[in-house]
Amino acid sequence: MIPDYNPDYLETFIEEDLCGGDVTAAIIPEPVRAEAEVITREAMVLCGQPWFNAVFKKLSAEIRIDWLAAEGASVAANATLCKLTGPARPLLTGERTALNWLQTLSATATIARRYSEAVAGTGCKVLDTRKTLPGLRRAQKYAVACGGCYNHRLGLYDGVLIKENHIMAAGSIGAAIRTARQLSGVPVEVEVESLAQLAEAIAAKPDRIMLDNFSLEDLRTAVETAGGRVELEASGNIGLENIREIAETGVDFISIGALTKNIKAVDLSMRIKLVHFDD
């Protein structure tokens, strides 16, 4: 996925802080230049460099950023992530907006890495959901991929996902799937809540079936029943404590809303290390 960090998109986030001017940075004489570094206080997966860079580029073309860790790399606590040099005013103005991006996307990538490692070797892929922070859908889904997991549909336009309410309104699982096939050329997935519904869904030939809150025993039965004829995705009440045993049932995918919904921002800090005046 291509990161969505174009200047027009970032303008909204920068202006959220500025609203026309930084009255605190104005106390710094304009000729002052500074050197700074960003440090992580906890172990993390680094993600968000493109957004971090673009914030400072938008504020000043004179700011230089030297990264000491690669995008997607695992970083130990108390490590220095990058060093910045340039005019002090824009460095201070962009600090919080840039760190907000970095701490949020790194948090998403970090939890994604944990889930990815939890199912390693099973052949099962961990998917995100649409339970993202408002306005950050594409950015968080990029971070999920950066952490080693996979993206489900981006929105309501690039994949059909027929859930309980859709089935009720359409009349039946079969009717919903048939209509979806007629109306769109995108992949069609249907959610089922029982083995009986699974049989009905398989007969209607969707591209994928989501098994909602199935027990381990029923997941194994579902895999055996499907027999490789359709992709299977497990969902509901799945966390790091039980994802491995669910993956080992043989399902193809597991979707986890917590990848983007329940994140805790990584503890980052930017510190000015040296200031000097332009000659």
C-alpha positions in Angstrom: 0.0 0.0 0.0 1.3 3.5 -0.9 1.4 5.8 2.2 -1.0 8.7 1.9 1.2 11.6 3.2 0.9 14.2 0.4 1.3 17.8 1.6 -2.4 18.7 1.1 -3.4 15.8 3.4 -0.9 16.9 6.0 -1.9 20.5 5.9 -5.0 19.7 8.0 -3.0 18.1 10.8 -0.4 20.9 10.8 -3.1 23.6 10.9 -4.7 21.8 13.8 -1.7 23.0 15.8 -0.9 26.3 14.1 -4.2 28.0 13.2 -2.1 30.7 11.7 1.0 30.8 13.9 3.2 29.3 16.6 3.2 32.0 19.4 5.6 29.9 21.5 8.2 29.3 18.8 8.2 33.0 18.1 10.2 33.6 21.3 13.2 31.9 19.5 15.2 34.4 17.4 14.8 33.5 13.7 18.5 33.0 13.0 18.8 30.2 15.6 19.5 26.8 14.3 19.3 23.6 16.3 20.2 19.9 16.4 17.7 17.5 17.9 17.1 13.8 18.2 14.1 11.5 18.7 14.3 8.8 21.3 11.9 5.9 22.0 11.3 5.0 25.7 10.1 1.5 24.9 10.7 -1.3 22.4 8.8 -0.8 19.2 8.5 -1.4 15.5 9.4 1.9 13.7 6.7 3.1 11.3 5.7 6.5 10.0 8.9 7.9 8.6 7.2 9.3 5.4 4.7 11.3 7.5 7.3 12.5 10.0 9.6 13.6 7.2 6.7 15.3 5.3 5.6 17.4 8.3 9.0 19.0 8.6 9.5 19.3 4.8 6.2 21.2 4.7 7.4 23.6 7.5 11.0 24.1 6.2 13.0 22.8 3.3 16.1 23.5 5.3 15.5 20.7 7.9 17.6 17.6 7.5 16.5 14.3 9.0 19.0 11.4 9.4 17.3 8.1 10.3 19.3 5.6 12.4 16.7 2.8 12.0 14.8 1.6 9.0 11.1 1.7 8.5 9.6 -1.5 9.8 12.7 -2.3 12.0 12.4 -3.5 15.5 14.0 -1.0 17.9 15.1 -1.4 21.5 14.0 0.9 24.3 16.0 4.1 24.7 17.3 3.9 21.2 17.8 7.1 19.1 15.5 6.9 16.1 16.7 9.9 14.1 18.6 13.2 14.3 17.4 16.5 12.9 19.2 19.7 12.0 17.8 23.0 10.8 16.1 26.2 11.8 14.9 26.0 15.4 11.5 27.6 14.9 10.1 25.0 12.4 11.8 22.2 14.3 9.8 23.2 17.4 6.6 23.9 15.5 6.6 20.5 13.8 7.6 18.5 16.9 4.2 17.4 18.2 2.5 16.8 14.8 5.4 14.7 13.6 5.7 12.7 16.8 1.9 12.1 16.8 2.2 10.4 13.5 5.3 8.4 14.5 3.9 7.3 17.9 0.5 6.2 16.5 1.8 4.4 13.4 4.6 2.8 15.3 2.1 1.6 17.9 0.0 0.0 15.1 3.0 -1.6 13.5 4.2 -2.9 16.9 1.0 -4.7 17.8 0.8 -6.0 14.2 4.3 -7.5 14.6 3.2 -9.3 17.8 0.2 -10.9 16.0 2.2 -11.8 13.0 4.8 -13.5 15.1 2.1 -15.3 17.0 0.9 -17.2 13.9 4.3 -17.7 12.3 4.6 -21.1 10.5 0.8 -21.8 10.5 0.2 -20.5 7.0 -2.6 -18.3 8.4 -2.7 -14.5 7.6 -3.7 -11.9 10.2 -6.0 -9.2 8.7 -6.9 -5.8 10.0 -10.5 -4.3 9.9 -12.2 -1.0 9.2 -12.1 -0.2 13.0 -9.5 2.5 12.4 -8.9 5.9 13.9 -11.1 8.5 12.0 -9.1 10.1 9.1 -6.2 7.6 9.5 -7.5 4.6 7.6 -4.9 4.4 4.9 -2.0 5.3 7.3 -3.0 2.7 9.8 -3.4 0.0 7.2 0.0 0.9 5.9 1.3 0.4 9.5 -0.4 -2.9 9.8 1.4 -4.1 6.6 4.7 -2.6 7.9 4.3 -4.8 11.0 3.8 -8.0 9.0 0.1 -8.4 9.0 -2.3 -7.9 6.0 -5.1 -5.6 4.9 -8.7 -6.5 4.6 -10.8 -4.2 2.4 -10.0 -0.5 2.6 -13.6 0.6 2.7 -17.1 -0.2 1.5 -16.1 0.2 -2.1 -13.4 -2.5 -2.7 -15.1 -5.6 -1.3 -18.5 -6.9 -0.4 -18.9 -8.1 3.2 -22.3 -9.5 3.8 -23.1 -9.5 7.6 -26.1 -10.4 9.7 -28.1 -7.3 8.9 -27.5 -7.5 5.2 -28.7 -11.1 5.3 -31.9 -10.2 7.1 -32.6 -7.4 4.6 -31.8 -9.5 1.6 -33.9 -12.5 2.7 -31.2 -15.2 2.9 -27.5 -15.9 2.6 -27.9 -17.3 -0.9 -30.0 -14.3 -2.1 -27.5 -11.8 -0.7 -24.5 -13.5 -2.4 -26.3 -13.9 -5.7 -27.3 -10.2 -5.8 -23.8 -9.2 -4.8 -22.3 -11.2 -7.7 -24.7 -9.5 -10.1 -24.0 -5.9 -8.9 -20.3 -5.8 -8.4 -17.0 -7.2 -9.7 -15.3 -7.1 -6.3 -14.6 -10.0 -4.0 -17.6 -11.3 -2.1 -17.4 -12.4 1.5 -20.2 -13.5 3.8 -20.3 -13.8 7.6 -21.9 -16.8 9.2 -22.7 -17.6 12.8 -23.2 -21.4 12.7 -22.3 -24.5 10.9 -25.8 -24.6 9.3 -25.2 -21.2 7.8 -21.8 -22.3 6.7 -23.3 -25.0 4.5 -25.7 -22.5 3.0 -22.9 -20.1 2.3 -20.7 -22.7 0.7 -23.5 -23.6 -1.7 -23.8 -20.0 -2.8 -20.1 -19.9 -3.7 -18.7 -16.7 -2.2 -15.0 -15.9 -2.4 -14.6 -16.1 1.4 -16.6 -17.0 4.5 -16.1 -15.2 7.8 -16.7 -17.6 10.8 -18.0 -15.3 13.6 -17.3 -16.4 17.2 -16.9 -20.1 16.3 -15.5 -22.4 18.9 -12.3 -24.2 18.2 -14.2 -27.4 17.6 -16.5 -25.7 15.1 -13.6 -24.0 13.4 -12.0 -27.4 12.8 -15.3 -28.7 11.5 -15.7 -25.7 9.2 -12.3 -26.3 7.7 -13.1 -29.9 7.1 -16.5 -29.1 5.6 -15.2 -26.4 3.3 -12.5 -28.8 2.1 -10.5 -26.0 0.4 -13.5 -24.9 -1.8 -13.6 -21.4 -0.2 -11.4 -19.3 1.9 -12.2 -19.2 5.6 -11.7 -16.3 8.0 -12.1 -16.5 11.7 -13.3 -13.4 13.7 -14.5 -12.5 17.1 -13.0 -12.6 20.6 -9.5 -13.3 19.3 -6.4 -12.0 21.0 -2.7 -12.8 21.5 -3.6 -15.3 24.1 -5.6 -17.6 21.8 -4.7 -16.7 18.2 -2.2 -19.4 17.8 -4.6 -22.2 18.5 -7.2 -20.6 16.2 -4.6 -20.4 13.4 -3.8 -24.0 13.9 -7.4 -25.1 13.1 -6.5 -24.5 9.4 -8.4 -21.3 8.7 -6.9 -19.1 6.0 -7.3 -15.8 7.7 -8.0 -14.2 11.2 -9.3 -10.7 11.4 -8.3 -8.6 14.4 -9.9 -5.2 15.1 -7.4 -4.5 17.9 -4.6 -4.0 15.4 -5.9 -0.5 14.8 -8.6 0.1 17.4 -6.9 -0.7 20.8 -3.5 0.7 20.2 -1.4 2.6 22.9 0.9 5.2 21.5 4.6 4.5 21.7 6.4 6.7 24.2 8.7 9.0 22.1 10.6 12.1 22.9 12.3 14.8 20.8 15.2 16.7 22.5 17.1 19.7 21.4 20.8 18.9 21.8 22.6 21.9 20.4 21.7 25.4 19.3 23.7 28.0 17.4 23.2 31.1 15.3 23.7 31.4 11.6 26.8 33.4 10.7 
